[in-house]
Amino acid sequence: MGRKYSFEVNRTSTAPPSALFAREADGPRWAEWGKPLIVQASWARRGTDEPNGVGAVRAVGLWPVLIKEETVEYEQDRRHVYTFFGANPIKDYRAEVFFTPTVDGGTHLRWTGSFTEPVRGSGPLLAAGLKSAIRLFSAKLVKAAETGH
């Protein structure tokens, strides 16, 4: 079995947690704010109790490369946890996005991820790549929430 790797990205936003959560947890909205990496975004499956909640699978990317992510934990406006769904070269990927209110009405955003390296020695490079992608997505998410886009 490969080694486990993890990463963490933190940001602060002037937008309330609900504004960030609404954009991050809603699969199709990724195409609004996730460009240039995310051009297409849709639901592959809706959640069991809530449309965006546990069991929902979003498909994001640019055809023919669409990554499917399944929501495994969902706390409205507070926490969203997802894993890769279906065939994927990154093993045991799990991301958690935390939306914590700040005293001034904004949000502290913490986005973490962990995975098992699929091929011995690939972990550091994959961790750096995933962290860079999440750093980009978190910046775009904050900007979209703050500007209302």
N, C-alpha and C positions, 0 to 999 in steps of 0.2 A: 504494500500500500504506500502511496506517495505521502509526502509531508504536507501538513496543513499550512496555509498562508492566510493572512488577513490584511485589511487596510481600513483606514478611516479618513473621512473628509468632513470638515466642520465649516459652517458658514453662519453668518448672522444676516437676517433680513429685517427690513422695516415693515414688511407685510405680516399679517396675522397668520398663525398656523393653518387656519382653514383655507386661506388663499393658496398656500404652497401645497397642502395635502390634496386639494381638489385637482390640481394640475398633475401631481406626481402619481396619484393612485388611479387616475382615469386614463386607461390605455390609449384611446384615440387622440387625446389631447397632447400626447407626446409629439405628434407631427406638427403641432402649433408652435412649440417652443424648443424642440430638440434638434432642429436642423443645424449643421449639415449632416450629422450622423443619422438622425432619424427623419426620414422623408415620408415614410408610410407607417401608420399605426392604426391598429384595429383590435377588436375583441375576437379572439379565437373561441372563447367560451365565457359566459357570464358566471358570476358567483352564485352560490347556493341560496344564501339568505339575503344578501345585498348584491346588486349588479356588479359593483366594483370590488366586492369583498372576497372572503375565503372561497377558493375554487375558481375564481376568475382567471383567465389566461389571456394576456395581451400579447400581440405580435407586433414587434417594432423593428424598424430598419429600412432597407431598400431592397425590394424584390430583385433577385431571388434569395437574398440573404436576410431572412427575417428571424429574429431571436424571439422565442416564446418564453414568457415569464409567468409563473403561476403564483397567485397570492395565497400565502399559507397562514398569515395572521393579519388582522385588520382592526385597528382601533381608530375610528373616525377622528380626523384632525390631530391625532397623536402619534400613531405608529403604523407603518406599512412594512410587511415582511414578505419577500418573494424569493423564489428559486427558479432556476432554469427548468423549462418543461420540455420533455421529449429528448431526442438525441442532441447531445451537445459535447464538444470536446473538453469542456471544463467540468471536472467532477465535483459534485457536492456543493455547488455554488449556492450561497445564501446571502441575501442582502437585507439589511434592516435600515429603515429610514425613520428617524425620530424627529418630531416637530414639537419643540418645547417653547411655550410662551415666555417672552421676556417681560420685564417690569414696565417697559415703555410701549407695550402692545405689539412688538415685533416677534420674531421667531429665532430661536437657535436651532439650526438644522444640523443633524449628525447622521451621516450616511456611512454605514459600515458594510463590509463584504468579507466573506471567507470562502475558501475552496480547498480542495485537495489537488495537488499538482498531478496532471494526467500522465506526464512523462518525467522521469527523474531528471532534475535539473531545470525544468521549465518554470518552476514556481516563481522565482524572483522576477523574471521577465513578464509573466502573466499578471502578477500582483501589481507591477509598475504600470502595465497597460490598462488594467481595470481601474486602478486608482486615478490615472490620468483621465479616463473616460468619465468616471463619476465626478471628478473635479470639474470637468467641462459641463456635464449635465447639471450639477448643483448650481453652478454660476448662471447657467441659462434659466434654470427654474426660478432662482431668486429674482433675476431681472424680469422675467415674465410676470411673476406675482406682484412685484413692486410697480410695474408699469401697467398692469391690468390686461396684458396680452395673453 
